[in-house]
Amino acid sequence: MPWMQGYPYYLLMGSVLSLYMGVSSYRQRKTPGRRYLWMLMLLVSLIFAATAGEIMSVSFQGKLWWKNLQQAPLFMSTIFTYAFIKEYVTRSTEGLAKRLAFFCVPVVIDVVLIFTDSYHHLMRSEVGLATVSGITGVAVHPTVLSMILIAYDQLFGLYAVYLLALSLLNAPKYYFRRNLLLLAGLLIPVVSVFLLPLLRITITGFTAFTYLPPILAGYLSLFRDPRMSLYPLAKNKIFENMKDGIVLTDRYDNIIDVNEAADSILSILLKEQQGEKRDTWMGRSIHLLLSRYEDIASHYSGRREGQFEINAPGREEVWYGVSLIATERDKAETTGMLIVFSDLSEKKRYERELLHQATVDDLTGLYNRRHFMRLVQNYPVQEEAGLALLLFDIDDFKLINDTYGHLAGDQALVDFSGKILEVYKNNGIAGRVGGEEFAVCFFTGSQSAALKEAESFRSTMGEHVVRLDGGHSIRLTVSIGIAFTERSDVTFEALYRQADEALYLSKANGKNRVTLGRGPAVRETLKG
């Protein structure tokens, strides 16, 4: 046949094509299924090259050496076909690499026995040359041991077909077409093992061509080059350059697509758990993230859409919004999910600023009057404890402003507020309720205990020296009015009125003193 004259070159072309697909697919090797498919392509390339070497060699020893060289990639290609399909369609691939190493032990034994067969003849009962259609190659008659090892190897191909066929039962429409194409290609080398002897096709190297359909189907399905179309190229550019993090998972909860932003976000969210940043999260399980956030995990496991806000571990200022979107709403339970991460850090910072401005006095850092009143009204009642409200007023504060200036007055207010926070930060609620008037609310056992607490603070302030800018030093004295009640049905207004009256008496009776007010009138519940 004239076309058979170029047969060795067809084999070389198949080798180059397989090599190109394997090398160009290397960069996507971490995607489920793809890490073994690109290796399978390189093995098929080696099979083609070794077969071409067998045909083109002129000596028997040269042909036999190339024949022996084919055995390792031939055996390995079936095992790697199983690995490719196993990782592509099954839920768990944990320990797959270790199992592959174990499965390859008989392959190593087979290759060693074949290369040393001239000494023991355990693998081949007869070796010679055969010419078919003008192509001369090595013809062998395998022994029983060799047939057993071949059967062992072919089981992996049959199991791969079984797994892929089983995946078609629950595959979504898009994956169904892809998996059907892969199955059609994979059936060719598996079925050919049984058909070639029946069809009496004995031409050297024909087996190599049977591996082209599955790797072509795999390449077109899983490694489709985006340069073939302008739309996928533009889509990929948009996907990669989005500020939001995009993660796409399959029905087995493995990450099958992730952009650069999502890679960074996942590394931040999982830094404590993983210990170090990974190059990419492609191919890893999304459960690494879900195990940290129960609400998200619950929605995800039920394939329910939802929106959440999460805080990055160890980073109080870093917040992300998480949106769960079903890839196919009609069959959500059998499909993956689209997870979108949005940076909410600036929004949260702005919300904190607004909250701070609405609740905290800018100058002193204490709660402002409105928020202080709200907190006191919602202060949780403690059993067998009374509630004390202390009003503080700095004595002769106007004199400080008139003598040293308003900046010095502000400095005195800040210093005084610092002393209040130092004493009551973990023992009550403190606020600025007027110009130089402050209030503290806390639980105490009795009127005498509240009076003792107020006297202690007044004494402390009397000994405290405030150092002003410019080298001046002043001492602040404070007048204090106390309201105390053991009843839960007293309003804040009543308490405040009692403390204010007591404070007025302290100021009127010479300042720098503590006065305990009369019991407040009961009008409505404190909670009301």
C-alpha positions as CSV (number, residue, x, y, z in Angstrom):
1,M,0.0,0.0,0.0
2,P,1.6,3.3,-1.0
3,W,0.3,5.2,2.0
4,M,2.1,2.7,4.3
5,Q,5.4,4.0,3.1
6,G,4.9,7.1,5.3
7,Y,3.7,5.0,8.3
8,P,6.7,5.7,10.5
9,Y,6.2,9.4,10.0
10,Y,2.6,9.1,10.9
11,L,3.8,7.6,14.2
12,L,6.2,10.5,14.7
13,M,3.4,13.0,13.9
14,G,1.3,11.3,16.6
15,S,4.2,11.5,19.0
16,V,4.6,15.3,18.4
17,L,0.9,15.9,18.6
18,S,0.6,14.1,21.9
19,L,3.7,15.8,23.2
20,Y,2.3,19.2,22.3
21,M,-1.0,18.5,24.1
22,G,0.8,17.2,27.2
23,V,3.3,20.2,27.4
24,S,0.6,22.8,26.7
25,S,-1.7,21.3,29.4
26,Y,1.0,21.3,32.1
27,R,0.0,24.7,33.5
28,Q,-3.5,23.4,34.3
29,R,-2.2,20.2,35.9
30,K,-3.7,21.1,39.4
31,T,-7.3,20.9,38.2
32,P,-9.1,17.6,39.2
33,G,-8.4,15.0,36.6
34,R,-6.0,17.1,34.6
35,R,-2.9,16.4,36.6
36,Y,-2.9,12.8,35.3
37,L,-4.3,13.5,31.9
38,W,-1.3,15.6,30.8
39,M,1.0,12.7,32.1
40,L,-1.1,10.3,30.0
41,M,-0.5,12.5,26.9
42,L,3.3,12.3,27.5
43,L,3.2,8.5,27.9
44,V,1.2,8.2,24.6
45,S,3.8,10.4,22.9
46,L,6.5,8.0,24.1
47,I,4.6,5.0,22.8
48,F,4.4,6.6,19.4
49,A,8.1,7.5,19.4
50,A,9.2,4.1,20.6
51,T,7.0,2.4,17.9
52,A,8.5,4.6,15.2
53,G,12.0,3.7,16.5
54,E,11.1,0.0,16.3
55,I,10.0,0.2,12.7
56,M,12.9,2.4,11.5
57,S,15.6,0.4,13.1
58,V,17.5,-1.9,10.7
59,S,18.9,-4.5,13.1
60,F,17.0,-7.1,15.1
61,Q,18.6,-6.0,18.4
62,G,17.7,-2.3,17.7
63,K,14.0,-3.3,17.0
64,L,13.9,-5.5,20.1
65,W,15.3,-2.6,22.3
66,W,12.6,-0.2,21.0
67,K,10.0,-2.9,21.5
68,N,11.0,-3.4,25.1
69,L,11.0,0.4,25.6
70,Q,7.3,0.5,24.6
71,Q,6.2,-1.8,27.5
72,A,6.6,0.7,30.3
73,P,4.5,3.5,28.8
74,L,2.0,1.0,27.5
75,F,1.4,-0.4,30.9
76,M,1.6,2.9,32.6
77,S,-0.9,4.5,30.2
78,T,-3.7,2.2,31.3
79,I,-3.0,2.9,35.0
80,F,-2.9,6.7,34.4
81,T,-6.1,6.5,32.4
82,Y,-7.7,5.0,35.5
83,A,-6.1,7.8,37.7
84,F,-7.3,10.5,35.3
85,I,-10.9,9.2,35.3
86,K,-10.9,8.4,39.1
87,E,-9.9,12.0,40.0
88,Y,-12.2,13.5,37.4
89,V,-15.4,11.9,38.4
90,T,-15.2,10.6,42.0
91,R,-15.7,12.6,45.2
92,S,-12.5,11.6,47.1
93,T,-9.0,11.3,45.6
94,E,-7.2,11.2,49.0
95,G,-4.3,8.8,48.9
96,L,-4.6,8.3,45.1
97,A,-0.9,9.0,44.5
98,K,0.1,6.3,47.0
99,R,-2.3,3.8,45.5
100,L,-0.9,4.5,42.0
101,A,2.6,3.8,43.3
102,F,1.4,0.5,44.7
103,F,-0.4,-0.4,41.4
104,C,2.7,0.3,39.4
105,V,4.8,-2.3,41.3
106,P,3.7,-5.1,38.9
107,V,4.5,-2.8,36.0
108,V,8.1,-2.4,37.3
109,I,8.4,-6.2,37.6
110,D,7.0,-6.6,34.1
111,V,9.5,-4.2,32.6
112,V,12.4,-5.7,34.4
113,L,11.5,-9.2,33.3
114,I,11.0,-8.1,29.7
115,F,14.4,-6.4,29.5
116,T,16.0,-9.5,31.0
117,D,13.9,-12.0,29.2
118,S,16.8,-13.3,27.1
119,Y,18.2,-14.8,30.3
120,H,15.1,-16.6,31.7
121,H,12.3,-16.5,29.0
122,L,9.6,-15.9,31.6
123,M,7.8,-13.4,29.5
124,R,8.2,-14.6,25.9
125,S,8.2,-18.1,24.6
126,E,9.3,-16.9,21.1
127,V,10.6,-13.7,19.6
128,G,11.0,-13.0,15.9
129,L,10.4,-10.5,13.1
130,A,7.1,-10.1,11.2
131,T,6.3,-8.0,8.1
132,V,2.8,-6.8,7.5
133,S,1.9,-4.4,4.6
134,G,5.6,-3.7,4.2
135,I,6.1,-2.8,7.9
136,T,8.6,-4.9,9.8
137,G,8.4,-5.2,13.5
138,V,9.1,-7.6,16.4
139,A,6.6,-10.4,16.9
140,V,6.4,-12.1,20.3
141,H,4.5,-15.0,21.8
142,P,3.7,-14.1,25.4
143,T,3.9,-16.6,28.3
144,V,1.2,-17.3,30.8
145,L,2.9,-14.9,33.3
146,S,3.0,-12.2,30.6
147,M,-0.7,-12.7,29.9
148,I,-1.5,-12.4,33.6
149,L,0.3,-9.1,33.8
150,I,-1.4,-7.8,30.7
151,A,-4.8,-8.8,32.1
152,Y,-4.0,-7.1,35.3
153,D,-3.1,-3.9,33.4
154,Q,-6.3,-4.0,31.3
155,L,-8.5,-4.2,34.4
156,F,-7.6,-0.5,35.1
157,G,-8.9,0.5,31.7
158,L,-12.2,-1.4,32.2
159,Y,-12.6,0.1,35.6
160,A,-12.0,3.6,34.2
161,V,-14.8,3.0,31.6
162,Y,-17.1,1.8,34.4
163,L,-16.5,4.9,36.5
164,L,-17.0,7.3,33.6
165,A,-20.2,5.5,32.4
166,L,-21.5,5.6,36.0
167,S,-20.9,9.4,36.2
168,L,-23.3,9.9,33.2
169,L,-26.2,8.9,35.4
170,N,-26.2,12.1,37.5
171,A,-24.2,14.4,35.2
172,P,-25.7,17.9,34.4
173,K,-26.4,18.6,30.8
174,Y,-23.1,20.4,30.2
175,Y,-21.0,17.7,31.9
176,F,-23.0,14.9,30.2
177,R,-21.9,15.9,26.7
178,R,-18.3,16.3,27.9
179,N,-18.3,12.9,29.7
180,L,-20.0,11.2,26.8
181,L,-17.2,12.4,24.5
182,L,-14.6,11.2,26.9
183,L,-16.3,7.8,27.2
184,A,-16.5,7.4,23.4
185,G,-12.8,8.1,23.1
186,L,-11.9,5.9,26.1
187,L,-13.8,2.9,24.8
188,I,-11.5,2.7,21.7
189,P,-8.3,1.6,23.3
190,V,-10.1,-0.6,25.8
191,V,-12.3,-2.4,23.3
192,S,-9.5,-2.7,20.8
193,V,-7.6,-5.0,23.1
194,F,-10.3,-7.6,22.6
195,L,-11.1,-6.8,18.9
196,L,-7.7,-6.6,17.4
197,P,-7.0,-10.4,17.8
198,L,-10.4,-11.2,16.4
199,L,-9.9,-8.8,13.4
200,R,-6.4,-10.2,13.0
201,I,-4.9,-6.7,12.9
202,T,-1.2,-7.3,13.7
203,I,0.4,-4.3,12.1
204,T,3.1,-2.9,14.4
205,G,2.2,0.3,16.3
206,F,-1.6,0.1,15.6
207,T,-2.2,0.1,19.4
208,A,-0.5,3.5,19.7
209,F,-3.2,5.0,17.4
210,T,-6.0,3.7,19.6
211,Y,-4.8,6.0,22.4
212,L,-5.2,9.1,20.3
213,P,-9.0,9.4,20.5
214,P,-9.2,9.4,24.4
215,I,-6.4,12.0,24.8
216,L,-7.8,14.1,22.0
217,A,-11.2,14.0,23.6
218,G,-9.7,14.8,27.0
219,Y,-7.7,17.7,25.6
220,L,-10.7,19.2,23.7
221,S,-13.0,18.7,26.7
222,L,-10.7,19.7,29.6
223,F,-7.8,21.7,28.0
224,R,-9.6,23.7,25.4
225,D,-7.4,26.5,24.3
226,P,-9.1,29.9,24.9
227,R,-7.2,31.4,22.0
228,M,-9.5,29.5,19.6
229,S,-12.2,32.0,20.3
230,L,-12.4,35.7,21.1
231,Y,-15.3,35.3,23.5
232,P,-13.6,32.8,25.8
233,L,-10.5,34.9,25.8
234,A,-12.4,38.0,26.8
235,K,-14.4,36.1,29.3
236,N,-11.2,34.7,30.9
237,K,-9.6,38.2,31.0
238,I,-12.7,39.6,32.8
239,F,-12.7,36.6,35.2
240,E,-9.0,36.9,36.0
241,N,-9.1,40.6,36.6
242,M,-12.2,40.9,38.7
243,K,-11.8,42.5,42.1
244,D,-14.3,40.0,43.5
245,G,-13.1,36.5,44.2
246,I,-14.8,33.8,42.1
247,V,-14.7,30.1,43.0
248,L,-16.5,27.4,41.1
249,T,-16.9,24.0,42.6
250,D,-18.1,20.7,41.1
251,R,-20.7,18.4,42.5
252,Y,-18.0,16.7,44.5
253,D,-17.1,20.0,46.2
254,N,-13.7,20.3,44.5
255,I,-12.6,23.7,43.2
256,I,-12.6,23.5,39.4
257,D,-12.1,27.2,38.7
258,V,-10.8,30.1,40.8
259,N,-9.5,33.5,39.8
260,E,-6.5,35.3,41.3
261,A,-8.5,37.4,43.7
262,A,-10.2,34.3,45.1
263,D,-6.8,32.6,45.5
264,S,-5.6,35.5,47.7
265,I,-8.8,35.6,49.7
266,L,-8.8,31.9,50.4
267,S,-5.1,32.1,51.5
268,I,-6.1,34.9,53.9
269,L,-9.1,33.1,55.3
270,L,-7.3,29.8,55.7
271,K,-3.9,31.1,56.7
272,E,-4.1,29.8,60.3
273,Q,-5.3,26.4,59.2
274,Q,-2.9,25.9,56.3
275,G,0.1,27.7,57.7
276,E,1.3,29.0,54.4
277,K,0.0,30.5,51.2
278,R,-0.5,28.1,48.3
279,D,0.2,28.9,44.7
280,T,-3.4,28.1,43.8
281,W,-6.5,26.5,45.3
282,M,-7.5,24.9,42.1
283,G,-8.3,21.2,42.6
284,R,-8.6,21.4,46.4
285,S,-11.8,20.7,48.4
286,I,-14.0,23.7,49.4
287,H,-14.5,22.0,52.7
288,L,-11.2,23.5,53.9
289,L,-13.1,26.8,54.0
290,L,-16.5,25.5,55.0
291,S,-15.2,23.7,58.1
292,R,-14.6,27.2,59.6
293,Y,-18.1,28.7,58.9
294,E,-21.1,26.5,59.9
295,D,-23.8,28.8,58.4
296,I,-22.1,28.8,55.0
297,A,-21.4,25.0,55.2
298,S,-25.1,24.4,56.0
299,H,-26.3,26.3,53.0
300,Y,-23.7,24.9,50.8
301,S,-24.4,21.2,51.7
302,G,-28.1,21.8,50.9
303,R,-27.1,23.6,47.7
304,R,-29.1,26.6,49.0
305,E,-28.2,30.1,47.9
306,G,-27.4,32.8,50.5
307,Q,-25.3,35.8,51.5
308,F,-23.0,36.0,54.5
309,E,-20.4,38.2,56.1
310,I,-17.2,36.8,57.5
311,N,-14.2,38.2,59.3
312,A,-10.7,37.1,58.3
313,P,-9.0,35.2,61.2
314,G,-6.6,37.4,63.1
315,R,-7.5,40.5,61.1
316,E,-10.2,42.5,62.7
317,E,-10.2,45.1,59.9
318,V,-10.7,42.5,57.1
319,W,-14.3,41.5,56.2
320,Y,-15.7,39.6,53.2
321,G,-19.1,39.1,51.8
322,V,-19.8,35.6,50.6
323,S,-22.6,34.8,48.1
324,L,-23.6,31.2,47.3
325,I,-25.1,30.7,43.9
326,A,-26.4,27.4,42.4
327,T,-24.9,26.7,39.0
328,E,-28.0,24.9,37.9
329,R,-31.1,25.8,40.0
330,D,-33.2,22.9,38.5
331,K,-30.7,20.3,39.7
332,A,-29.0,22.2,42.5
333,E,-28.5,19.0,44.6
334,T,-26.4,17.3,41.9
335,T,-24.3,20.3,40.8
336,G,-21.6,22.5,42.1
337,M,-21.8,26.0,43.4
338,L,-20.5,29.4,42.5
339,I,-19.0,31.3,45.4
340,V,-18.4,35.0,45.1
341,F,-16.2,36.9,47.7
342,S,-16.6,40.6,48.0
343,D,-14.3,42.8,50.1
344,L,-16.4,44.5,52.7
345,S,-13.5,46.0,54.7
346,E,-14.1,49.6,53.7
347,K,-17.9,49.2,54.2
348,K,-17.3,47.8,57.7
349,R,-14.8,50.6,58.5
350,Y,-17.3,53.2,57.4
351,E,-20.0,51.6,59.5
352,R,-17.7,51.5,62.5
353,E,-16.9,55.2,62.0
354,L,-20.6,56.1,61.9
355,L,-21.3,54.0,65.0
356,H,-18.4,55.7,66.8
357,Q,-19.6,59.1,65.8
358,A,-23.1,58.3,66.9
359,T,-22.1,56.8,70.3
360,V,-18.8,58.2,71.4
361,D,-17.8,61.7,72.5
362,D,-15.0,62.9,70.1
363,L,-12.9,64.7,72.7
364,T,-12.9,62.3,75.7
365,G,-13.6,58.9,74.1
366,L,-16.4,58.3,76.6
367,Y,-20.0,57.5,75.5
368,N,-22.0,60.6,74.6
369,R,-25.2,61.5,76.5
370,R,-27.7,59.8,74.2
371,H,-25.8,56.5,74.0
372,F,-25.0,56.5,77.7
373,M,-28.8,56.8,78.5
374,R,-29.6,54.0,76.0
375,L,-27.0,51.7,77.6
376,V,-28.2,52.4,81.1
377,Q,-31.8,51.8,80.1
378,N,-30.8,48.3,78.8
379,Y,-28.3,47.5,81.5
380,P,-28.9,43.9,82.6
381,V,-30.4,43.7,86.1
382,Q,-28.3,41.7,88.6
383,E,-29.9,39.9,91.4
384,E,-29.2,41.1,95.0
385,A,-27.4,44.2,93.7
386,G,-28.4,47.8,93.6
387,L,-27.9,50.2,90.8
388,A,-25.8,53.4,91.4
389,L,-25.6,56.4,89.1
390,L,-22.8,58.9,89.8
391,L,-22.7,62.4,88.3
392,F,-19.3,64.1,88.3
393,D,-18.7,67.8,87.8
394,I,-15.2,69.4,87.7
395,D,-15.1,72.3,90.1
396,D,-14.3,75.7,88.8
397,F,-13.7,74.5,85.3
398,K,-14.5,77.9,83.8
399,L,-11.5,79.3,85.7
400,I,-9.2,76.8,84.0
401,N,-10.5,78.0,80.6
402,D,-10.2,81.6,81.5
403,T,-6.7,81.2,83.0
404,Y,-5.0,78.8,80.7
405,G,-7.2,78.8,77.6
406,H,-9.7,76.4,76.0
407,L,-7.0,74.0,74.8
408,A,-5.9,73.6,78.3
409,G,-9.5,73.0,79.4
410,D,-9.8,70.3,76.7
411,Q,-6.7,68.7,78.0
412,A,-8.1,68.7,81.5
413,L,-11.3,67.1,80.3
414,V,-9.3,64.4,78.5
415,D,-7.2,63.7,81.5
416,F,-10.2,63.5,83.8
417,S,-11.9,61.1,81.3
418,G,-8.9,58.9,81.3
419,K,-9.1,58.5,85.1
420,I,-12.8,57.6,84.8
421,L,-12.0,54.9,82.1
422,E,-9.1,53.7,84.2
423,V,-11.4,53.1,87.2
424,Y,-14.7,52.1,85.6
425,K,-13.8,50.5,82.2
426,N,-14.5,47.0,83.4
427,N,-16.9,47.9,86.2
428,G,-19.7,49.9,84.7
429,I,-20.7,52.4,82.0
430,A,-19.1,55.8,81.7
431,G,-20.2,58.8,79.6
432,R,-19.9,62.5,79.1
433,V,-23.4,64.0,79.7
434,G,-22.5,67.7,79.6
435,G,-19.6,70.2,79.1
436,E,-17.6,69.3,82.3
437,E,-20.2,66.8,83.6
438,F,-19.7,63.1,83.5
439,A,-21.7,60.1,84.6
440,V,-21.0,56.5,85.7
441,C,-23.5,53.7,86.2
442,F,-22.6,50.5,88.0
443,F,-24.0,47.8,90.2
444,T,-23.1,47.8,93.9
445,G,-24.4,46.1,97.1
446,S,-25.6,49.1,99.1
447,Q,-25.8,52.9,99.4
448,S,-22.8,52.9,101.7
449,A,-20.8,50.9,99.1
450,A,-21.7,53.5,96.4
451,L,-20.8,56.3,98.7
452,K,-17.5,54.7,99.5
453,E,-16.7,54.2,95.8
454,A,-17.5,57.9,95.1
455,E,-15.4,59.1,98.0
456,S,-12.5,57.0,96.8
457,F,-12.7,58.5,93.3
458,R,-13.0,62.1,94.7
459,S,-9.9,61.5,96.9
460,T,-8.0,60.1,94.0
461,M,-8.7,63.0,91.8
462,G,-7.7,65.5,94.6
463,E,-4.2,64.0,94.6
464,H,-3.9,63.7,90.8
465,V,-1.8,66.4,89.0
466,V,-2.8,67.4,85.5
467,R,0.2,68.6,83.5
468,L,-0.8,71.0,80.8
469,D,1.1,72.0,77.7
470,G,3.4,74.9,78.4
471,G,4.7,73.4,81.7
472,H,1.7,74.3,83.9
473,S,0.4,71.9,86.4
474,I,-3.1,71.9,88.0
475,R,-5.1,69.8,90.5
476,L,-8.7,69.1,89.7
477,T,-11.4,68.7,92.4
478,V,-14.7,67.1,91.6
479,S,-18.2,67.3,93.1
480,I,-20.2,64.1,92.9
481,G,-23.9,63.4,93.3
482,I,-25.1,59.8,93.8
483,A,-28.5,58.2,93.0
484,F,-29.0,54.6,94.3
485,T,-31.9,52.2,94.0
486,E,-32.5,48.5,94.5
487,R,-35.7,48.5,92.5
488,S,-35.9,47.5,88.8
489,D,-38.9,49.6,88.1
490,V,-37.1,53.0,88.3
491,T,-36.7,55.1,85.2
492,F,-33.4,56.5,84.1
493,E,-34.9,60.0,84.3
494,A,-35.8,59.5,87.9
495,L,-32.3,58.2,88.8
496,Y,-30.7,61.1,86.8
497,R,-32.9,63.7,88.6
498,Q,-31.9,62.3,92.0
499,A,-28.2,62.3,91.1
500,D,-28.5,65.8,89.6
501,E,-30.1,67.1,92.8
502,A,-27.4,65.5,94.9
503,L,-24.7,67.0,92.6
504,Y,-26.3,70.5,93.1
505,L,-26.0,70.1,96.8
506,S,-22.4,69.1,96.6
507,K,-21.6,72.2,94.6
508,A,-23.7,74.5,96.8
509,N,-22.1,73.1,100.0
510,G,-18.6,74.0,99.1
511,K,-17.7,71.7,96.2
512,N,-15.1,68.8,96.3
513,R,-17.6,66.6,98.1
514,V,-19.9,63.6,97.6
515,T,-23.7,63.8,98.3
516,L,-26.1,60.9,98.3
517,G,-29.5,61.8,96.9
518,R,-33.0,60.9,98.1
519,G,-34.6,57.7,96.8
520,P,-36.1,58.2,93.2
521,A,-39.8,58.2,92.6
522,V,-41.2,55.2,90.7
523,R,-43.0,56.1,87.5
524,E,-42.4,53.3,85.0
525,T,-40.1,50.4,84.5
526,L,-36.5,51.0,83.8
527,K,-36.7,48.8,80.7
528,G,-39.6,50.9,79.4
